[in-house]
Amino acid sequence: VQLQASGGGLVQPGGSLRLSCAASGFTFDNYAIGWFRPAPGKEREGALCIICSKGETYYGDSVKGRFMMSRDNAKSTVSLQMNNLKPEDTAVYYCAATHLIPLTPEDITILIDQGAYDFWGQGTLVTVSS
């Protein structure tokens, strides 16, 4: 099982980056993918954003309207388009996979907790600085 996050780098405030998460070793179609980042001086907190196996999405307040997830089940990849980046977005970004399937759209919030996830990628560094 492997999750490979990539696409991080240095970008100026207001700029954009596109992260990718490539999966292998499990039935990708059946898994939801979440992106996480640790707050400064803290462990990883709740999911920034999530995309479920059928495309339902969740975005946390800190990224809503700026970040957008998409998935390509044929390629076993998830993308995270990050726009209007801010210095406080600077972090290592991790993707993770969970087999849990929300029964209703509202239930997607159960996937915010990092404890819901089965597999984790190694992270990719995003630095937002002028």
Disulfide bonds with the S-S distance in Angstrom:
Cys21-Cys95 2.17
